[in-house]
Amino acid sequence: MPELLEKKRLLIFGAFLGICTLVLTGFLFSLMVVNSTGSQDRMEDLRGAERGPILDRNGVELALQPELYYLEAWIPHVENINESATILSNVLMVSRESILNKFVDRTGSVVIAHQVTPGDSQKIENYKAEDKLKGIYLKPKMGRIYPQQELASHVIGYVNVDNKGSAGVEYTLDKELQPSSQNIGVLYGNQVILTVDITLQYKMDTIARKAFENSKAESVMILAMEAKTGEILSYSSIPNYDPNEYSKFSDLDRMNRPVAMAYEPGSVFKIFSMASLLELGAITTEDHFYCNGSFEKQVGNELVKIKCLDTHGDVGLQEILKYSCNAGAAYASEKAASVPFYDKLYQFGFGQKTGIQLAGESYGIFNPVEKWSSRSKPTIGFGQEISVSAIQMITAATVFANKGKLLKPHIVRRIVSPDGKRIIRDFPREEVRQVTTASTALKILSLMEAATETGGTATAAAIAGIRIASKTGTAQVPDLQHGGYSAENYIASILGLFPAEDPQIILYIVIQNPKEGSIFGSRIAAPLFKQATEEILFHYDIPKQNDPSYVYSGEIKIPVPMPVKIGNTMPNLKGVPKRLLLPLIEEGFDIDINGEGYVVKQDPPPGAAVTKGMKITVYLK
């Protein structure tokens, strides 16, 4: 009898579990059905939610978010698998078998295509309206495309899988770029206009990459800045990466060296140390020092001895810069007290961030005076015992182009509303502080010209008809493993301003650890400077000697790209970016968009008669 009662209890309990399972299964199934059938509503909610574009100073699109979708099938709702596979094969231009294989042994949801273009999605929606693709659902997908690929990649950055900025301006201005309901009537992010000129960027990248490959260097940086505003015109750092496929590149490729890498600048730093000594009144342009091949100083029982690159004999300030005399710079540095010398170099911006709109900026290394040794002041005088970043160096040089005033560097020019009608935020010229008098700045510019003249270390940078103020450098690299300096690694560099009589451009080039050819800035960086300068002169139509006078204001009006409008005849769509074609779908055209980037081919051709609802096929590259 007890056994019979136990069996009854087990049967009742089993039936109860069965009912619960059926109820739970039905609930989950209905939930999935609601999710699938509701996908169209969510798609409508997210349609038009677009991260704002990033553009160069001339309005060229560097980052944009096209309207994309992924295609999903809910197997229980698919009524005719064969017919669905045939239709989707024709629309997506993939084999019918590959689609059928996705249905094999599947009972729930399956992704058919991870990325569907607006043209193909419209075709699919048309079939669904005819009740021919039951169980097939389009779902919005957040995405980001970088049409210029590697160009300015360290500036632009990239977004992660959640469409959040992870590097570059995508990261620092993520909030401004994110879609926002605060923008009246739309759900778009703001436009970010960079200071970078992408055409010049291409030219500088080409020069930098060739130098990188020929010298087998660890990296090459070329920064060009507008001298009177602090705007960065080009920002080349090789190696670089393609933000469309950022995960395929190494951390070293993605490293933003111009702001993140700290290194000893070498003799280029003499222009800042000598300017500081002049400003402090510690030396004058009339003072002379004697270089017998080394700097020597007795400190108690210690003889501090620092080798020079050559025996220069009697040198004044001009010879110190022209021949890059380390001993002369060291003797000159000894003329100033340590604290004022430190303070003046700090005013140039060393040992602190510049505040450029990029993440990961280094402070560099500039130890306070209490940590200096008996060698510190003379070695800092010629660019050792201090570490800088490339952005610090080119920014500090704005002092010489602006009558002693230090400017803040900018990589972002302005933030504009999605429709381009309102400036949300502008980044005009910004003076940080007065570092030297106009007289000191002018003197240093004049002395730097001597380095570019015959016999100077920067002779290879000279260009007939244009006055160039420059300074080269060859810096030793500390050996962190064994102490002291490496016998193999060097940093070759050159910094210059032109035209020297009224600088419009500041150009800074750094070659890290070259392994082929020369290691000296005078031999490897100076010729590169000349090549880059010639490109800049041509690009901005900066005249040489005897050319007509010119005005270089730096003000460039940025055209706001407008969507394509089609009247009675087909316009020429060549060169039109993808995002400006999308409104044509809403106008009732059957537009078939193939590829990414910009239109290279179209059908019908320009000038053809337009009819309502006609099919327009475009090919992008």
C-alpha positions, 0 to 999 in steps of 0.5 A: 500500500505505501508503495502504491501511494508513492507511485501516485505521488511520483505520477502527479509530480511528473505531470506537474513538471510536464505542464510547467515545462510546456508553459515555460516553453510556450512563454519563451517561444512567444517571447522570441516571436515577439522579439523577432516580429518586433525587430522591424519596430526597433529598426524603425526606432534606430533608423537615423541614429547615426554617430556624427562624422569626422571631417578634415579641415576641407570637409573630406569625410574621415569617419562616417556611419552608414545605415547598415543592417544584419539579416536574421531568420527565425526558423519556425516562421520560415514557410518556404526555405527553398524560395527564401534561399533563392530570393536572398541569393539573388539579392545578396549576390551569394550562392543559394547553397550557402544560404540553405546550409545555414538552415540545416539542423537549425531550429531557432534563430540564424544570422544569414548576413552580418552586413546588408547595404541600404540598397539590398535591405530595401529590396528585402523589405519589398519582398517582405511586403509581398509576403515572400520572405516570412521569418526573415528579419532585418535588424539595424547594426551600428557600424563605422567606416573610415574611407581614408584607411590609414591616413591620420589613423592616430588622430581619428582613432576607432570605435569598439564593437559597441560603437564607443570611441576607443582611441584618437578623437573618436575617444576624446570627443565620444560624447559629441559624436554620439547620437543625441536626442538633444539635436532638434528633430534628429538622432544624429551626433555632431560633426567634428572638423579636424585641423588636419588637411588630409591631402597634405597628410597623404603627402607627408605619410608617403614621405615618412613611409619611404624614409621608414622603409629605407632607414629600417627605423623603428618609427618616423614622425612628421608633424606640420603645424600652422605657426600662427594658430597652433593648428596641426596640418598633418600628423604622420606617424609611421607605422600606422594602422587601418581603423577599419581593421584595427584589431589586426594591428599590433599595439606598437602600430596603434601607439600614438607616438607624437603625444605618447612617446617620451625621448631625449631630443638631442641638439634640437633642444639647443634653440630652447635652452639658448633662448632661455639663457638669452631671455634671462640675460645670462648670455648675449649674442656677443658672448663667446666660449671655447670648445676644445672638443669637450666641456670640462668643469671641476666640482669639488673633487669631481671633474665633469667632462662631456665630449663634443662632436668636434673641436669647434674652437671659439664659438658664439651663440650663432656657431653653437647653433650652426655647428651644433656645439655641445661644449659651447651650449654646456658652457653657456648653460653654466652662466645661468642659475639653475632655478631660473633656467629650469623655470624658463624651460618649463614656461616653454611647456616642457615637463607638462602636457600641451592639452592637445585634444588627444588621449595618452599625452606624456608629460615627458621627463623634466626633473626639478632642480633638487634632483639635478646632479653636477652634470644636469644643467650643462647636459640639459643645455644640449638636450640630454637629461630631459625627455620630451614628446614630439607635440611638446617640441613643435608646440614650444617652437610657436614661441619663435613664430609669435613674438615670444608667445606660446600657443596651444596646439589644436587637432580639432578645429570646431564641432558643428551640429548635424545639419551643419548650421550651428557651431557647437564649439570652436577652437580658435588660436589660444595664447598660453603665455608670454615666454620670451620677448619678441626680440629674443624670439627674433634673435633665435630665428635669425640664428637658426637660419645660420644652421641652414646656410653653407657649413651648417648642420641643416644645409641639406634642408636648404631650398633656394628662394625660401628662408628657413630657420632650422636646427638638427639633432642626433640624440643618444638613446638611454640603455635601460638594461645596462645603464648609460647610452645605447651604442646602436640606437639614436634619434635623428631629428630636425625642427624648422620654421619657414619663411624665417622672416615671418613663419607660417609653417613649423615642421618637425621630423623625428626618425627613431632608431634608424638601422640603415644609412646615417644616424645623424639628423644632418644627414638623414632628417635634413634631406627629408625636411627639404622634401617635405617643405617643398611639398608644403610650399607647393600645396599651400602656394607659399611663394619663394623669393621674388614671387608676388607678396601673399597673405596666408590667413589660415582661414578656410571655409568648410563646405557642408556636404549636402544630400544628393538631389535628383531632378529630371535628369541624372546628375554626375554622382562620381565622388559622392560619399555613400552617406549622401546617397541614402536619402534617395531611398526615401524619395522612392528610387530603387537604389542599389549601392555596391561597395563602400567609400565614394561613387566611381561608376553609376547607371543610368549615366549622367544626363539620362532621363529620370522616371519615378521609382527607377532603379539606380545602381552605383558602385563605390570604392 
